[in-house]
């Protein structure tokens, strides 16, 4: 068990965590009885677990069994982030790529119910759950309790930008949802005004129904004072769909539907603004307190009016009181511009207020540049120069003469720079890191990069087995990596995965990260970086992680090439900066990857020129120790 897991989830800072992101429907089918919920369209479930546009059966029980077995503890995971677990629309027409099922969880129909595809009728110890919202919420709460019992936090993925296709546009005016008629699912974006012909839909087999909650609820013995704001049509923009809205920054991306997903009207000038904010605060304080989840990953942040995030974060923290110090609110801002990313860690009324907006964001800038360095077929590799620059932006200053990321601490005493969530692959268009042409060794090196650079590392499900998406290709966007991990037939067992090279390597990295606080919180000092233009570029990236006083430090060397390398080009070698107290110290290798059988690297005097060896497609981590 990782050293960090012995600390209560409530006493461990988020900067110490390692996150595992799992698509709940794609991890493991622990309970086949929920694959086709009562009354649902059986055609939405693919028993062969091959069609990624359908449900494949993954559920909370599959994850519970993994938690109970110690799978995540052995891997070194301290926090689980799941795709949204709330009750969804189960099918949508005319989405990107055609008709699809809502297996991913981002098409909410009821914010205060858990989707029947994910829950069981009995608990792990045999207790019964009722077949209603109460029973489903009870199972989810027990899931969170189980994770906590193993020292693992739970992050709930949430959506406040849109609902699923809960209403239709009555294009032909007949008062009926004509489901084969595209313009009743999708209307062209209307810049001025809105479509007054929208009406709630009612297709029970696809759970296409009026959005919920439509009033107060009582769950788990707790009254929830929701007022039905999300069940009002005038809480939605009803402006139709703009095909290029994801890439826009002129305001259209904030106000339009995305395909048939119904945009929530978060305009501060809208009549329901305060009611919507308060409704979401009421809902999520319930999940964060009564259910016990530890944080929220917030979807589609840049598609919501910034003033909404000001109001939501401040009111939620006030509602949570002292408990806010243990929670994290981080957002998805699908953009590589650090100015755009970091703006959401500030309030929109800056400089009047310097308080944090969101606690942090997913660092897409890091992701794009890390992939540019390592995600190349065969023996090819890129330069780490842009990656080095992207890391510098964490503490850099933008065009507004303010730091990109808010340096002012949140309720837990940590700031957005310290809580940036780093990742190298995901479930959206970025797809898996390991696609056709990317080797398992390169995939493991990418995870090593993630685990040793600043930030809260987030691993994508299956990467511990070097899971290959053979249909994806470098440079192409796609969702083909959303495959089932633990398949009913033809897939690996958990024992197979736990004995694999990828699992063992990540486990060692997590263990080292737990033992060396420098790898979690030390400042970054680049030491050897390819220029990106030199004919002598060798694929090597070396850096130090150091305490503020320079007394303690570690050195990490990565090699993206297919040949063993040394940090020397014949004339230049690494020399540690004077800010690091290297006199009388040795660099002692504590972890080497990329070589099955290779003599352990020798200790090296830290105060001299450093000619550091690193295996092909591998890395070496050195800890500075006192010479005896």
C-alpha positions, -999 to +999 in steps of 0.1 A: +000+000+000+013+035-009+026+056+020+001+083+011-029+059+014-023+055+052-033+092+055-071+097+058-086+110+027-097+140+047-062+148+059-043+144+026-036+175+005-047+173-031-011+180-042-002+145-028-028+127-049-026+105-080-059+104-099-073+075-120-099+086-145-123+058-155-153+058-178-178+040-155-194+021-184-160+010-198-140-003-168-156-036-157-191-052-158-194-063-122-232-068-123-247-080-156-283-076-142-282-038-148-270-039-184-306-035-197-326-015-170-363-022-168-382-003-196-350+006-215-344-001-251-324-034-252-308-024-285-287+002-267-266-025-250-239-043-269-232-077-253-202-082-275-186-051-260-174-039-294-195-009-305-184+022-286-216+040-294-235+016-272-235+006-235-210-021-227-220-029-191-194-012-169-208-002-135-201+008-099-200-029-089-171-035-113-152-006-097-161-018-062-147-052-068-114-036-080-114-013-049-121-042-026-093-063-041-067-036-035-062-031-072-060+007-070-040+006-038-014-016-055-013+008-084-007+037-062-040+055-069-054+078-042-083+094-061-109+080-085-126+103-111-156+088-127-175+100-157-209+114-146-230+089-127-263+108-127-293+096-146-289+103-183-308+103-215-300+069-229-300+077-266-296+107-288-301+113-324-278+133-347-249+136-323-214+139-336-210+107-357-247+098-357-270+080-332-254+071-299-262+059-264-255+081-234-231+055-219-206+083-211-228+102-187-227+137-201-264+138-212-281+145-178-318+140-174-320+140-136-293+156-115-305+139-083-307+103-095-280+078-103-282+060-137-297+025-134-270+012-157-245+018-130-261+005-098-270-028-083-300-041-063-278-055-036-247-043-018-213-061-016-223-074+018-258-086+007-280-056+018-308-047-005-312-014-024-347-003-035-353+001-072-358+038-071-338+070-067-333+064-029-318+029-035-296+041-063-283+070-043-277+046-014-255+024-036-235+054-047-230+066-012-218+031-002-194+032-032-179+064-019-176+049+016-158+018+003-133+040-016-127+060+016-121+029+036-092+021+012-078+057+015-092+067-020-110+099-027-139+101-052-142+129-077-176+134-093-177+145-129-205+172-133-221+191-161-237+226-156-235+237-192-261+215-207-287+188-203-293+159-226-319+162-254-347+164-229-368+187-252-373+189-289-378+217-314-413+212-329-401+221-364-433+211-382-456+224-355-476+192-350-470+190-313-453+156-316-416+147-313-409+133-348-377+113-338-366+106-374-367+142-383-333+158-378-345+194-374-366+183-343-333+173-326-311+200-340-319+236-352-294+261-366-280+286-342-302+317-337-280+346-327-309+368-318-339+354-300-347+317-293-369+289-306-402+292-289-413+259-304-394+238-279-413+213-259-404+186-234-400+152-249-413+119-236-396+087-249-394+064-219-374+036-235-346+062-241-352+081-209-359+113-229-381+131-205-385+164-188-354+174-169-353+168-131-355+176-102-388+194-107-391+204-070-378+194-035-364+160-029-356+139+001-328+114-003-308+094+023-329+110+050-319+145+040-342+172+026-329+188-006-345+222-012-344+222-050-370+244-066-374+228-100-355+255-119-339+228-142-374+216-151-383+250-166-379+255-203-369+291-198-338+279-179-325+268-213-312+290-241-331+272-269-310+289-295-300+259-316-266+245-327-235+261-341-213+235-358-180+254-350-189+266-315-163+245-297-135+264-314-151+299-310-143+326-284-168+353-295-195+343-271-213+320-294-196+290-277-214+300-245-249+304-257-255+276-283-266+240-280-240+214-289-258+191-314-289+180-295-276+188-260-297+216-245-277+246-234-285+259-199-291+297-199-263+309-175-263+345-187-261+368-156-287+390-172-311+361-175-341+359-154-332+325-138-295+332-132-296+333-094-321+304-093-299+282-114-268+290-093-287+282-061-302+250-076-267+237-085-253+247-051-282+228-035-275+197-056-237+196-053-235+204-016-257+172-012-232+151-031-202+167-014-216+163+021-243+136+024-229+113-002-194+123+007-177+128-026-144+147-023-144+169-054-160+180-086-145+178-121-165+204-140-173+198-177-173+223-205-163+253-184-156+277-212-191+272-226-206+288-195-207+325-187-178+333-164-200+352-139-218+319-133-186+303-120-180+333-098-214+329-082-214+291-081-179+286-065-184+314-039-219+303-029-209+266-028-179+272-006-199+294+017-226+266+020-199+240+027-182+261+054-151+245+069-157+214+048-147+234+017-111+230+027-111+193+019-129+196-015-115+204-050-133+221-079-114+217-111-126+223-146-122+212-182-112+241-204-104+225-237-078+249-248-040+250-250-037+288-243-025+293-207-042+327-206-075+310-215-069+281-191-058+301-161-086+328-164-110+304-148-089+302-116-096+339-113-130+355-107-143+375-137-145+406-114-107+407-110-089+429-099-117+439-075-114+404-061-083+382-061-101+352-046-099+319-065-126+310-090-121+273-097-094+256-076-077+245-108-081+232-143-070+203-164-037+214-180-043+210-217-012+231-224+009+205-206-010+177-224-005+191-259+032+197-255+039+164-237+023+146-266+043+166-291+074+154-273+065+117-270+035+107-291+053+097-323+053+063-341+082+038-338+115+053-329+105+089-338+104+116-311+098+153-308+114+180-287+107+188-251+114+225-256+077+235-258+069+213-228+096+231-208+080+264-218+045+252-210+056+243-175+071+277-170+036+293-177+023+278-144+040+307-126+042+330-156+024+363-162-001+369-190-013+398-211-033+412-182-002+417-161-013+390-137-001+354-133-018+329-157-029+308-127-042+324-096-014+323-069-038+331-041-046+301-019-080+284-018-097+271+013-071+243+017-042+267+016-030+256-018-033+277-050-042+269-086-005+266-096-001+238-070-033+220-080-031+220-118-043+185-129-018+171-155-028+144-180-016+130-213-047+113-227-084+114-222-118+102-235-125+132-259-110+139-293-075+137-278-080+100-275-056+075-259-019+082-259-012+047-272-028+043-306-016+026-337+022+030-341+029+040-304+048+014-285+041+002-250+075+015-240+067+050-252+034+048-234+051+039-201+076+067-206+047+092-210+033+080-177+067+085-161+068+120-174+034+126-159+043+112-125+075+132-120+067+167-133+047+193-113+010+189-110-016+164-098-011+135-122-042+119-137-040+085-154-066+072-179-081+038-174-063+010-191-030+028-194-016+006-166-019-022-191-005-002-221-040-006-235-038-001-273-064+016-294-055+000-328-081+021-346-067+055-335-037+072-351-013+100-340-025+133-352-061+122-357-089+132-333-113+104-323-132+086-295-121+051-306-101+047-273-133+044-253-131+006-254-141-018-226-111-025-204-121-057-186-140-075-213-163-105-206-145-125-233-110-122-247-098-095-223-072-095-195-080-105-159-070-081-131-043-106-122-029-103-158-029-065-155-013-064-121+016-086-133+021-065-164+051-042-170+029-011-173+012-018-139+044-025-121+061+006-135+033+029-126+032+013-091+069+020-086+065+056-098+036+062-074+055+046-046+085+068-053+063+099-056+049+090-022+084+086-006+099+117-022+079+148-014+100+167-039+083+148-068+050+162-055+057+197-044+093+206-054+100+235-077+110+226-113+145+233-126+151+223-163+186+209-169+188+194-204+162+202-231+163+197-268+160+229-288+135+216-313+156+227-342+191+214-337+204+185-357+219+172-325+186+168-307+187+135-289+153+131-273+166+136-238+148+158-212+164+162-178+151+183-149+155+187-111+127+189-085+140+209-055+130+223-021+128+261-019+161+263+000+179+239-025+190+216+003+169+187-010+166+178-046+161+150-071+171+147-108+150+130-135+163+121-169+140+109-197+150+094-230+125+094-259+149+078-284+153+041-292+189+042-282+207+045-248+218+081-242+241+102-220+235+138-210+265+150-230+270+161-266+308+158-263+313+194-251+284+201-228+273+183-197+248+191-170+260+213-142+236+218-113+228+255-106+243+272-076+208+274-060+210+237-053+233+227-024+252+200-042+285+201-023+292+169-005+262+151-021+258+122-044+231+116-069+218+081-060+196+063-086+163+053-070+143+042-101+153+031-136+127+022-163+131+011-199+157-016-194+148-052-184+183-061-173+208-034-169+234-027-142+222-001-117+236+033-125+264+043-101+262+071-076+275+104-091+290+134-074+263+160-075+287+190-076+305+180-108+297+178-145+269+152-148+272+127-176+240+108-168+232+076-186+195+067-195+182+036-212+164+037-246+127+047-241+134+049-204+140+072-175+162+074-144+154+092-111+182+102-088+179+114-053+205+137-037+220+120-006+249+129+017+282+113+007+294+090+034 
